[in-house]
């Protein structure tokens, strides 16, 4: 079994095609992943924790693979990711079929998990979701993640769609270019007067900078383009899109601010632009499962429409 656990996920599709997967076991695995623990899954399914454990163990024995790492919260193996993607697709197809056949309970909603980066969430993405027809009764479950890492949630089967910076499709997904989010190098007027009284090229390696988190490389990318080296070592980490802008406007350091958030503050004088000729454009893409689902299709249409209005048009 150990040798099978480390098999690539793509090979799992071939192996699982030869295995019958009992739906109750597949649904139980999905519940454990969504709830995080066996006990929480048992409460959600209205069964005992022992029953949950037995179903997952039976599924693992049937597939010949370890599907879950028994941590808190649980973590999927690569084989587990394959089964969870299948489980979530089956659940969505079942909900859509019940609705089309008129078998759904009155008002029964559909849940649509989506991964989205913090800056999109703080600017254009939420208004996009308001365009989805309310009669579809979709419950959006948003997972905030860096745009370079949202595809990980797709691979794990935790979400059905994602706003991502990767144009390379996750297996079983389609990709649509949305446009680019533009970032402007900004600082407060007082910060610029105090710290940037010399050419920007000479100052960036020494002055304080505001960074979203330790995976945020935008400021270093801007500094390298201008000076050939990273931004300075005095860094403030502010992992909130709105808080990040507030920190820059408060004078904690300079930073790259989404244009939608920067432009009102540039107009009212609470921010100044450090270099009008240099911006950072981050291409964004919509990746979603290749699954015929009215809920997923409606969300995709709304996101693409809002992106055309809010983002810099995709090149080409």
Rosetta silent file (secondary structure, phi, psi, omega in degrees, C-alpha in Angstrom):
SEQUENCE: XXXXXXXXXXXXXXXXXXXXXXXXXXXXXXXXXXXXXXXXXXXXXXXXXXXXXXXXXXXXXXXXXXXXXXXXXXXXXXXXXXXXXXXXXXXXXXXXXXXXXXXXXXXXXXXXXXXXXXXXXXXXXXXXXXXXXXXXXXXXXXXXXXXXXXXXXXXXXXXXXXXXXXXXXXXXXXXXXXXXXXXXXXXXXXXXXXXXXXXXXXXXXXXXXXXXXXXXXXXXXXXXXXXXXXXXXXXXXXXXXXXXXXXXXXXXXXXXXXXXXXXXXXXXXXXXXXXXXXXXXXXXXXXXXXXXXXXXXXXXXXXXXXXXXXXXXXXX
SCORE:     score description
SCORE:     0.000 S_00000001
   1 L     0.000  -36.931 -178.219    0.000    0.000    0.000 S_00000001
   2 H   -58.331  -38.379  179.540    2.824    2.417    0.770 S_00000001
   3 H   -65.124  -33.028 -179.805    3.987    2.263   -2.813 S_00000001
   4 H   -73.916  -31.022 -176.559    0.532    3.150   -4.030 S_00000001
   5 H   -59.067  -37.129 -175.458    0.157    6.145   -1.728 S_00000001
   6 L   -88.380    6.276  179.001    2.908    8.041   -3.495 S_00000001
   7 L   -65.579  145.492  178.883    1.557    7.386   -6.994 S_00000001
   8 L   -60.460  149.281 -177.200    0.873   10.558   -9.028 S_00000001
   9 H   -60.967  -33.973 -177.688   -2.692   11.786   -8.921 S_00000001
  10 H   -62.992  -32.694  177.628   -3.073   11.409  -12.687 S_00000001
  11 H   -70.806  -22.712 -178.733   -2.478    7.667  -12.332 S_00000001
  12 H   -65.355  -33.412  179.056   -5.220    7.550   -9.714 S_00000001
  13 H   -60.352  -41.184  179.548   -7.846    8.270  -12.365 S_00000001
  14 H   -65.326  -47.649 -177.878   -6.806    5.121  -14.222 S_00000001
  15 H   -64.893  -42.220 -175.734   -6.765    2.962  -11.076 S_00000001
  16 H   -71.179  -20.466  177.679  -10.040    4.328   -9.703 S_00000001
  17 L   -65.170  -21.571 -178.845  -11.754    3.637  -13.014 S_00000001
  18 L   -95.003    1.460 -173.872  -11.407   -0.057  -12.154 S_00000001
  19 L  -118.281  136.056  172.923  -12.830    0.340   -8.630 S_00000001
  20 L   -81.954  126.887 -178.120  -16.449    0.681   -7.525 S_00000001
  21 L  -109.230  104.791  178.706  -16.738    3.603   -5.132 S_00000001
  22 L   -58.198  131.324 -173.173  -19.772    3.331   -2.832 S_00000001
  23 H   -63.822  -35.775 -178.930  -21.497    6.706   -2.770 S_00000001
  24 H   -65.398  -34.874  178.370  -22.062    6.711    0.995 S_00000001
  25 H   -71.470  -40.162  179.007  -18.336    6.236    1.552 S_00000001
  26 H   -64.277  -43.956  179.464  -17.417    8.923   -0.981 S_00000001
  27 H   -65.068  -34.846  178.617  -19.859   11.386    0.584 S_00000001
  28 H   -66.414  -42.528  176.945  -18.478   10.591    4.020 S_00000001
  29 H   -58.838  -43.212  179.020  -14.932   11.340    2.886 S_00000001
  30 H   -62.004  -40.978  179.231  -16.111   14.687    1.518 S_00000001
  31 H   -63.325  -40.561  179.186  -17.830   15.499    4.816 S_00000001
  32 H   -62.636  -42.361 -179.694  -14.650   14.730    6.770 S_00000001
  33 H   -66.693  -44.597 -178.657  -12.623   17.033    4.526 S_00000001
  34 H   -67.663  -37.868 -177.194  -15.175   19.849    4.662 S_00000001
  35 H   -86.661  -22.954  174.602  -15.697   19.603    8.421 S_00000001
  36 L    97.189  -26.070 -179.725  -12.032   18.995    9.260 S_00000001
  37 L  -142.181  162.262  177.834  -12.436   16.116   11.733 S_00000001
  38 H   -65.872  -39.651 -178.843  -14.198   12.758   11.988 S_00000001
  39 H   -64.203  -44.782 -179.787  -16.286   13.958   14.934 S_00000001
  40 H   -65.270  -38.759  177.052  -17.490   17.065   13.099 S_00000001
  41 H   -63.799  -39.559  178.448  -18.303   15.005   10.013 S_00000001
  42 H   -60.602  -42.236  178.905  -20.292   12.584   12.168 S_00000001
  43 H   -64.630  -40.204 -179.073  -22.345   15.477   13.550 S_00000001
  44 H   -67.943  -34.779 -177.765  -22.976   16.832   10.047 S_00000001
  45 H   -91.633   -6.178 -179.639  -24.031   13.417    8.736 S_00000001
  46 L    61.626   42.414  174.243  -26.022   12.498   11.883 S_00000001
  47 L  -131.703  177.565  179.656  -24.077    9.263   12.387 S_00000001
  48 L   -83.063  153.503  174.334  -21.531    8.134   14.968 S_00000001
  49 H   -56.379  -33.354  178.097  -17.808    8.944   14.644 S_00000001
  50 H   -63.274  -39.827  178.251  -17.223    5.195   14.525 S_00000001
  51 H   -64.378  -40.887  177.688  -19.445    4.910   11.451 S_00000001
  52 H   -61.712  -47.219 -179.594  -17.524    7.716    9.750 S_00000001
  53 H   -60.542  -41.715 -179.668  -14.212    6.063   10.538 S_00000001
  54 H   -65.414  -39.962  179.656  -15.443    2.705    9.242 S_00000001
  55 H   -65.574  -43.948 -179.778  -16.691    4.197    5.967 S_00000001
  56 H   -65.459  -42.159  179.161  -13.429    6.019    5.298 S_00000001
  57 H   -63.251  -40.303  178.334  -11.408    2.935    6.171 S_00000001
  58 H   -64.560  -38.313  178.094  -13.577    0.806    3.868 S_00000001
  59 H   -65.121  -40.949  178.455  -13.069    3.322    1.047 S_00000001
  60 H   -66.184  -39.665  177.991   -9.322    3.214    1.566 S_00000001
  61 H   -66.789  -37.737  179.964   -9.354   -0.571    1.562 S_00000001
  62 H   -67.810  -34.704  179.920  -11.466   -0.613   -1.583 S_00000001
  63 H   -89.662  -15.767 -176.568   -9.145    1.729   -3.458 S_00000001
  64 L    70.737   26.886 -176.087   -5.976    0.268   -1.991 S_00000001
  65 L  -141.679  146.365  169.199   -4.793    3.758   -1.081 S_00000001
  66 L   -76.449  125.135 -176.197   -4.466    5.984    1.949 S_00000001
  67 L  -103.339  -28.378 -176.106   -6.824    8.890    1.288 S_00000001
  68 E  -129.128  142.285  165.833   -6.531   10.924    4.504 S_00000001
  69 E   -94.363  125.986 -172.574   -3.778   11.876    6.900 S_00000001
  70 L   -80.141   62.925  175.310   -5.329   11.731   10.363 S_00000001
  71 L  -102.248  178.900  175.109   -4.227   15.185   11.479 S_00000001
  72 L  -124.181  109.618   -4.303   -6.358   17.992   12.910 S_00000001
  73 L   -71.145  165.369 -179.731   -7.687   19.190   10.578 S_00000001
  74 L   -64.305  155.739  177.012   -7.370   16.162    8.323 S_00000001
  75 E  -127.714  143.232 -178.622   -5.214   16.434    5.210 S_00000001
  76 E   -85.053  144.658  164.477   -5.712   14.711    1.880 S_00000001
  77 L   -82.919  174.570  178.133   -3.162   12.573    0.112 S_00000001
  78 H   -60.845  -40.340  177.189   -2.893   12.929   -3.670 S_00000001
  79 H   -64.962  -38.215  177.078   -5.203    9.929   -4.076 S_00000001
  80 H   -62.497  -36.286  177.900   -7.618   11.501   -1.596 S_00000001
  81 H   -59.946  -40.165  179.183   -7.703   14.666   -3.695 S_00000001
  82 H   -62.062  -46.313 -177.622   -8.906   12.620   -6.669 S_00000001
  83 H   -68.030  -38.001  179.781  -11.741   11.044   -4.684 S_00000001
  84 H   -67.408  -39.512  175.396  -12.785   14.362   -3.121 S_00000001
  85 H   -59.308  -44.407  177.430  -12.945   16.036   -6.534 S_00000001
  86 H   -60.526  -44.666 -177.809  -15.171   13.194   -7.686 S_00000001
  87 H   -61.419  -42.828 -177.713  -17.316   13.483   -4.556 S_00000001
  88 H   -70.170  -37.150  177.192  -17.837   17.221   -4.967 S_00000001
  89 H   -65.149  -43.262  178.334  -18.677   16.860   -8.648 S_00000001
  90 H   -62.196  -41.166 -179.948  -21.189   14.118   -7.905 S_00000001
  91 H   -63.014  -41.982  179.939  -22.785   16.213   -5.173 S_00000001
  92 H   -67.663  -43.349  178.935  -23.157   19.190   -7.500 S_00000001
  93 H   -62.488  -39.051  178.649  -24.553   17.064  -10.340 S_00000001
  94 H   -63.953  -43.727  178.905  -27.027   15.463   -7.939 S_00000001
  95 H   -62.544  -43.650 -179.464  -28.236   18.859   -6.707 S_00000001
  96 H   -63.777  -41.785 -179.496  -28.628   20.141  -10.282 S_00000001
  97 H   -65.603  -42.699  178.693  -30.520   17.013  -11.356 S_00000001
  98 H   -61.206  -39.585 -179.533  -32.857   17.169   -8.352 S_00000001
  99 H   -67.302  -43.605 -178.719  -33.603   20.804   -9.101 S_00000001
 100 H   -67.659  -30.374  179.428  -34.301   20.154  -12.799 S_00000001
 101 L   -86.295   -3.233 -178.726  -36.552   17.200  -11.938 S_00000001
 102 L    74.313   21.212 -177.988  -38.428   19.228   -9.353 S_00000001
 103 L   -97.532   -8.096 -178.681  -37.300   16.893   -6.571 S_00000001
 104 L   -71.610  147.937  175.328  -35.346   19.447   -4.578 S_00000001
 105 L   -63.741  148.539 -179.798  -36.849   20.684   -1.341 S_00000001
 106 L   -56.339  124.500  178.453  -38.415   24.122   -1.631 S_00000001
 107 L    79.077    7.410 -178.606  -35.682   26.700   -1.301 S_00000001
 108 L   -64.881  119.881 -176.668  -32.880   24.107   -1.187 S_00000001
 109 L   -86.498  162.527  171.627  -29.704   26.071   -1.995 S_00000001
 110 E  -105.671  137.514  177.618  -26.621   25.012   -3.922 S_00000001
 111 E   -98.929  130.626 -178.364  -23.213   25.586   -2.335 S_00000001
 112 E  -125.752  101.927  178.674  -20.449   26.832   -4.613 S_00000001
 113 E   -81.265  131.274 -176.732  -16.933   26.953   -3.084 S_00000001
 114 E  -135.568  137.189  174.271  -14.590   29.417   -4.839 S_00000001
 115 E   -97.957  135.307 -176.899  -10.990   30.422   -4.113 S_00000001
 116 E  -148.349  145.036  179.962  -10.143   34.089   -4.606 S_00000001
 117 L   -76.816  157.500 -171.813   -7.216   36.346   -3.748 S_00000001
 118 H   -62.328  -40.747 -176.645   -7.604   39.037   -1.087 S_00000001
 119 H   -68.360  -38.392  174.295   -7.229   42.045   -3.389 S_00000001
 120 H   -64.612  -40.577 -179.420   -9.911   40.804   -5.792 S_00000001
 121 H   -62.107  -34.213 -177.022  -12.138   40.057   -2.812 S_00000001
 122 H   -85.142   -9.013 -174.670  -11.682   43.624   -1.544 S_00000001
 123 L  -121.743  -77.841 -168.458  -12.330   45.308   -4.893 S_00000001
 124 L  -105.864  -15.907 -167.537  -14.264   43.783   -7.797 S_00000001
 125 H   -75.464  -43.647 -178.805  -15.147   40.183   -6.930 S_00000001
 126 H   -62.670  -43.802  174.013  -18.023   40.570   -4.443 S_00000001
 127 H   -58.530  -30.734  177.306  -19.967   42.935   -6.753 S_00000001
 128 H   -61.124  -43.045 -176.379  -19.508   40.287   -9.447 S_00000001
 129 H   -67.995  -24.405  178.146  -21.327   37.683   -7.361 S_00000001
 130 L   -69.335  -12.673  178.495  -24.320   39.988   -6.869 S_00000001
 131 L   -82.942  -11.568  178.658  -24.956   39.625  -10.606 S_00000001
 132 L   -69.210  130.044 -177.954  -25.747   35.938  -10.245 S_00000001
 133 L   -54.029  125.204 -176.033  -29.547   35.486  -10.587 S_00000001
 134 H   -63.864  -24.553 -178.768  -30.953   35.184   -7.047 S_00000001
 135 H   -67.236  -13.726  175.919  -33.498   32.559   -8.131 S_00000001
 136 H   -74.860  -17.592  176.302  -30.597   30.084   -8.461 S_00000001
 137 L    51.421   60.237 -179.857  -30.236   30.230   -4.665 S_00000001
 138 E   -98.352  129.894  171.472  -26.486   29.759   -4.599 S_00000001
 139 E   -96.007  113.933  179.537  -24.580   29.838   -1.314 S_00000001
 140 E   -85.835  128.033  175.473  -21.071   31.073   -2.068 S_00000001
 141 E  -112.788  101.029 -173.320  -18.328   29.643    0.123 S_00000001
 142 E   -93.387  133.094  176.784  -15.286   31.839   -0.495 S_00000001
 143 E  -112.008  114.555 -179.952  -11.761   30.707    0.362 S_00000001
 144 E   -82.017  125.438 -179.105   -9.273   33.580    0.551 S_00000001
 145 L  -154.087  152.134  176.610   -5.865   32.587   -0.800 S_00000001
 146 L   -57.292  141.319 -175.239   -2.971   34.211   -2.649 S_00000001
 147 L   -60.850  -21.385  177.925   -3.603   34.217   -6.407 S_00000001
 148 L   -81.965   -7.526 -174.709   -0.471   32.108   -6.928 S_00000001
 149 L  -124.609    0.780 -179.348   -1.831   29.394   -4.645 S_00000001
 150 H   -66.159  -27.626  179.548   -5.571   29.227   -5.371 S_00000001
 151 H   -65.779  -24.174  176.568   -4.999   26.409   -7.867 S_00000001
 152 H   -59.960  -40.133  179.559   -3.839   24.248   -4.950 S_00000001
 153 H   -67.731  -32.114  175.151   -7.386   24.337   -3.575 S_00000001
 154 H   -65.493  -45.873 -179.047   -8.688   23.268   -6.993 S_00000001
 155 H   -62.134  -36.486 -178.167   -6.317   20.307   -7.090 S_00000001
 156 L   -77.690   -7.618 -179.182   -7.352   19.276   -3.583 S_00000001
 157 L    78.396   11.929 -178.423  -11.027   19.359   -4.543 S_00000001
 158 L   -79.802  -23.998  178.208  -11.794   21.952   -1.880 S_00000001
 159 L  -132.647  161.516  179.601  -13.204   24.459   -4.399 S_00000001
 160 L  -102.156  -14.287 -179.909  -14.922   24.200   -7.775 S_00000001
 161 E  -154.641  161.202 -177.539  -13.526   27.427   -9.226 S_00000001
 162 E  -156.468  145.850  164.845  -10.757   29.912   -8.524 S_00000001
 163 E   -90.669  121.497 -171.462   -9.359   33.293   -9.455 S_00000001
 164 E  -140.265  161.509  175.203   -5.714   32.525  -10.071 S_00000001
 165 L   -94.551    2.466 -177.641   -2.566   33.946  -11.639 S_00000001
 166 L   -96.883  124.429  175.054   -1.813   30.635  -13.357 S_00000001
 167 L   -83.838   -5.377 -178.048   -2.800   30.172  -17.025 S_00000001
 168 L   -87.194  119.598 -174.273   -1.974   26.455  -16.785 S_00000001
 169 L   -69.514  136.985  167.520   -5.164   24.479  -16.203 S_00000001
 170 L   -66.106  145.551 -178.443   -5.482   22.160  -13.265 S_00000001
 171 L   -53.972  127.826 -179.742   -6.389   18.685  -14.496 S_00000001
 172 L    86.318    8.305 -177.795  -10.092   18.583  -15.273 S_00000001
 173 E  -119.977  154.868  170.795  -10.439   22.398  -15.339 S_00000001
 174 E  -105.279  158.720 -176.266  -10.916   25.043  -18.007 S_00000001
 175 E  -129.544  135.792  174.638   -9.176   28.438  -17.973 S_00000001
 176 E  -130.057  130.422  175.956  -10.391   31.876  -19.057 S_00000001
 177 E   -71.392  129.079 -179.473   -8.272   35.045  -19.013 S_00000001
 178 E   -96.244  -31.120 -171.071  -10.004   37.724  -16.917 S_00000001
 179 E   130.235 -170.851 -177.351   -7.575   40.631  -17.306 S_00000001
 180 E  -119.664  140.882  171.812   -4.908   42.125  -15.083 S_00000001
 181 E   -89.953  124.808 -176.216   -5.075   43.738  -11.668 S_00000001
 182 E   -94.872  134.890  179.327   -2.942   46.876  -11.711 S_00000001
 183 E  -117.357  136.409 -177.188   -0.855   47.876   -8.701 S_00000001
 184 E  -112.906  130.789  177.186    0.522   51.384   -8.152 S_00000001
 185 E   -69.838  117.124 -169.163    3.675   52.152   -6.105 S_00000001
 186 E  -135.468  161.508  174.712    2.340   54.431   -3.389 S_00000001
 187 E  -159.646  166.635  174.437    3.163   56.065   -0.065 S_00000001
 188 L   -75.682  154.674  178.031    1.743   58.713    2.230 S_00000001
 189 H   -57.540  -40.954 -179.520    2.862   62.305    1.549 S_00000001
 190 H   -65.832  -40.416  179.277    4.644   62.492    4.925 S_00000001
 191 H   -62.963  -44.348 -179.481    6.453   59.201    4.306 S_00000001
 192 H   -62.371  -40.921 -178.732    7.599   60.367    0.879 S_00000001
 193 H   -68.365  -34.329 -176.335    8.846   63.673    2.281 S_00000001
 194 H   -81.907  -44.888 -170.354   10.706   61.976    5.155 S_00000001
 195 H  -102.029  -23.599 -172.069   12.155   58.877    3.522 S_00000001
 196 L  -115.578   51.438  179.046   12.220   59.552   -0.189 S_00000001
 197 L   -90.969   21.447  177.782   14.129   62.805   -0.416 S_00000001
 198 L  -144.733  172.303 -178.260   16.474   61.236   -2.962 S_00000001
 199 L   -54.827  139.248 -176.414   16.014   59.280   -6.196 S_00000001
 200 H   -56.531  -36.896 -179.974   13.716   56.301   -5.736 S_00000001
 201 H   -58.167  -35.824 -177.798   16.353   53.981   -7.188 S_00000001
 202 H   -83.576  -21.461 -170.454   18.725   54.830   -4.368 S_00000001
 203 H   -95.190  -29.558 -168.166   16.147   54.712   -1.562 S_00000001
 204 L   -60.920  -29.111 -178.869   14.112   51.517   -2.029 S_00000001
 205 L   -75.614   -5.306 -174.199   16.725   49.199   -0.571 S_00000001
 206 L  -123.931  -24.124 -172.211   16.750   51.054    2.745 S_00000001
 207 L   -86.484  157.255  178.492   13.303   52.506    3.457 S_00000001
 208 L   -62.228  147.117  179.434   10.419   50.675    5.229 S_00000001
 209 E  -134.438  146.602  176.366    8.036   48.706    3.040 S_00000001
 210 E  -101.708  128.107 -178.124    4.595   47.244    3.703 S_00000001
 211 E  -124.267  143.866 -177.618    4.094   43.633    2.553 S_00000001
 212 L   -65.153  -55.986  175.162    0.869   41.621    2.619 S_00000001
 213 L  -156.590 -173.928 -173.166    2.466   38.416    3.938 S_00000001
 214 L   -74.138   -8.726  174.780    5.627   36.377    3.509 S_00000001
 215 L   -97.248   -1.538 -178.951    4.434   34.997    0.169 S_00000001
 216 L   -81.436  111.823 -178.682    3.843   38.475   -1.247 S_00000001
 217 L  -107.833    8.591 -174.970    6.597   39.184   -3.775 S_00000001
 218 H   -64.025  -43.963 -177.295    5.167   42.238   -5.525 S_00000001
 219 H   -64.969  -41.447  177.265    7.228   44.822   -3.675 S_00000001
 220 H   -64.870  -38.804  178.489   10.452   42.887   -4.276 S_00000001
 221 H   -61.702  -44.348  178.579    9.516   42.473   -7.937 S_00000001
 222 H   -63.283  -44.623 -178.457    9.021   46.229   -8.307 S_00000001
 223 H   -64.686  -40.743  179.402   12.271   46.989   -6.499 S_00000001
 224 H   -64.996  -38.724  178.153   14.253   44.500   -8.593 S_00000001
 225 H   -61.955  -33.615 -176.248   12.882   45.971  -11.817 S_00000001
 226 H   -90.281  -38.009 -170.461   14.033   49.409  -10.708 S_00000001
 227 H  -120.452  -14.045 -176.316   17.237   48.721   -8.783 S_00000001
 228 L    86.195    3.747  179.242   18.243   45.120   -9.470 S_00000001
 229 L  -143.953  166.225 -177.686   17.762   44.104   -5.821 S_00000001
 230 L   -67.703  166.927  172.691   14.945   43.377   -3.379 S_00000001
 231 L   -64.893  169.953 -172.922   13.139   45.962   -1.289 S_00000001
 232 L   -66.485  164.837 -177.371   14.638   46.849    2.085 S_00000001
 233 L   -77.686  -15.149  179.006   14.752   44.563    5.129 S_00000001
 234 L   -82.961   98.395 -171.782   12.519   46.793    7.285 S_00000001
 235 E  -123.544  137.438  173.402    9.175   45.184    6.478 S_00000001
 236 E  -109.758  126.265 -179.208    5.723   45.433    7.986 S_00000001
 237 E  -100.146  120.796 -177.826    3.416   42.472    7.281 S_00000001
 238 L  -130.596   93.835 -172.504   -0.272   43.377    7.090 S_00000001
 239 L   -83.823   51.521  176.228   -2.349   40.382    5.855 S_00000001
 240 L  -146.257  131.185 -176.573   -5.541   42.282    5.080 S_00000001
 241 H   -61.875  -47.660  179.344   -6.254   44.050    1.817 S_00000001
 242 H   -68.261  -41.837  178.625   -8.014   46.989    3.452 S_00000001
 243 H   -63.994  -33.477  178.124   -5.540   47.050    6.340 S_00000001
 244 H   -61.248  -48.907  179.765   -2.650   47.012    3.898 S_00000001
 245 H   -62.417  -41.092  178.762   -3.871   50.179    2.182 S_00000001
 246 H   -62.349  -38.800 -179.827   -4.484   51.817    5.549 S_00000001
 247 H   -64.905  -41.722  177.456   -0.943   50.946    6.656 S_00000001
 248 H   -65.248  -44.589 -179.426    0.572   52.550    3.552 S_00000001
 249 H   -66.221  -27.095  179.008   -1.644   55.627    3.939 S_00000001
 250 L   -78.360   -8.925  177.352   -0.663   55.859    7.638 S_00000001
 251 L    93.168   16.433  179.215    2.988   56.167    6.666 S_00000001
 252 L   -70.521  -27.143  179.886    4.268   52.789    7.856 S_00000001
 253 L   175.093  178.210  174.969    6.038   52.259    4.555 S_00000001
 254 E   -89.468  163.622  179.055    5.649   52.308    0.813 S_00000001
 255 E  -168.658  167.515  176.137    3.751   49.573   -1.015 S_00000001
 256 E   -94.839  116.202 -173.010    2.024   48.457   -4.180 S_00000001
 257 E  -111.383  133.695  175.893   -1.672   49.236   -3.854 S_00000001
 258 E   -52.733  137.796 -174.521   -4.402   47.975   -6.225 S_00000001
 259 H   -58.156  -35.043 -179.862   -5.392   50.850   -8.505 S_00000001
 260 H   -62.826  -30.530  178.910   -9.055   50.584   -7.459 S_00000001
 261 H   -91.847  -28.288 -176.993   -8.023   51.287   -3.866 S_00000001
 262 H   -78.074  -40.375 -169.962   -5.185   53.701   -4.637 S_00000001
 263 H   -60.684  -42.308  176.677   -6.887   56.088   -7.025 S_00000001
 264 H   -61.240  -36.023 -179.721   -9.448   57.573   -4.566 S_00000001
 265 H   -76.896  -28.984  173.574   -6.637   58.225   -2.068 S_00000001
 266 H   -66.856  -37.243 -179.896   -4.416   59.704   -4.742 S_00000001
 267 H   -70.546  -36.665 -178.102   -7.229   62.116   -5.582 S_00000001
 268 H   -91.241    0.776  172.756   -7.831   63.146   -1.964 S_00000001
 269 L    86.989    5.775  178.701   -4.114   63.459   -1.216 S_00000001
 270 L   -83.991  -11.895  171.581   -3.752   60.708    1.380 S_00000001
 271 L  -132.001  153.326  171.753   -1.460   58.794   -0.990 S_00000001
 272 E  -126.190  151.017  179.690    1.114   59.915   -3.541 S_00000001
 273 E   -87.007  129.645 -175.764    2.388   57.990   -6.537 S_00000001
 274 L   -81.928  -30.067 -179.803    6.084   57.170   -6.322 S_00000001
 275 L  -153.930  105.137 -175.619    6.683   56.552  -10.023 S_00000001
 276 L   -69.088  -17.048 -177.564    3.983   57.345  -12.567 S_00000001
 277 L   -94.093   -3.292 -177.146    5.813   55.419  -15.260 S_00000001
 278 L  -126.787  121.962  174.262    6.048   52.119  -13.404 S_00000001
 279 E  -132.431  166.180  173.818    3.151   49.872  -12.452 S_00000001
 280 E  -116.614  123.116  175.478    2.806   46.146  -11.821 S_00000001
 281 E  -106.594  123.433  179.168    0.110   44.264  -13.735 S_00000001
 282 E  -108.039  110.156  178.692   -0.818   40.821  -12.382 S_00000001
 283 E   -64.639  138.879  178.087   -2.757   38.701  -14.910 S_00000001
 284 E  -121.297  147.330 -178.894   -5.735   36.892  -13.440 S_00000001
 285 E  -132.935  152.101  173.816   -7.546   33.825  -14.750 S_00000001
 286 E  -104.329  116.864  174.611  -10.774   32.038  -13.929 S_00000001
 287 E  -111.520  135.928  178.623  -10.308   28.302  -13.560 S_00000001
 288 E  -145.989  157.466  177.249  -13.281   26.031  -13.028 S_00000001
 289 E   -62.601  145.477  173.700  -14.123   22.376  -13.191 S_00000001
 290 L   -79.789   80.168 -173.371  -15.312   21.078  -16.563 S_00000001
 291 L  -138.389  127.042  177.920  -18.697   20.342  -15.130 S_00000001
 292 L   -76.955  104.482 -178.450  -22.106   21.146  -16.602 S_00000001
 293 L  -145.526  123.200  178.654  -23.731   22.986  -13.722 S_00000001
 294 H   -56.832  -39.109 -179.536  -26.133   25.944  -13.921 S_00000001
 295 H   -64.111  -46.979 -179.229  -24.752   27.363  -10.672 S_00000001
 296 H   -65.952  -40.593  179.454  -21.136   27.184  -11.853 S_00000001
 297 H   -64.788  -41.352  179.912  -22.004   28.569  -15.293 S_00000001
 298 H   -65.128  -41.523  177.937  -23.919   31.513  -13.821 S_00000001
 299 H   -64.199  -42.076  179.764  -21.037   32.380  -11.489 S_00000001
 300 H   -61.999  -43.353  179.182  -18.530   32.166  -14.342 S_00000001
 301 H   -61.931  -43.381 -178.821  -20.623   34.499  -16.525 S_00000001
 302 H   -65.807  -41.215 -179.556  -20.947   37.031  -13.719 S_00000001
 303 H   -65.870  -45.233  179.797  -17.219   36.952  -12.898 S_00000001
 304 H   -62.711  -40.542  179.689  -16.176   37.370  -16.533 S_00000001
 305 H   -64.353  -45.393  179.453  -18.577   40.285  -17.017 S_00000001
 306 H   -66.260  -37.370 -179.916  -17.361   42.099  -13.895 S_00000001
 307 H   -64.465  -38.466  177.957  -13.723   41.465  -14.800 S_00000001
 308 H   -59.997  -33.194 -177.487  -14.205   43.092  -18.214 S_00000001
 309 H   -85.199  -25.785 -168.767  -15.426   46.230  -16.450 S_00000001
 310 H  -109.457  -27.279 -174.668  -12.928   46.299  -13.567 S_00000001
 311 L  -103.470  162.619  172.740   -9.616   44.830  -14.717 S_00000001
 312 E   -67.876  132.641 -174.972   -7.087   45.861  -17.340 S_00000001
 313 L   -56.908  140.725  178.552   -7.986   44.028  -20.541 S_00000001
 314 L   -63.837  144.438  179.702   -5.996   40.843  -21.163 S_00000001
 315 L   -71.077  152.753  179.475   -3.236   41.185  -23.733 S_00000001
 316 L    79.682    0.000    0.000   -3.684   39.575  -27.111 S_00000001
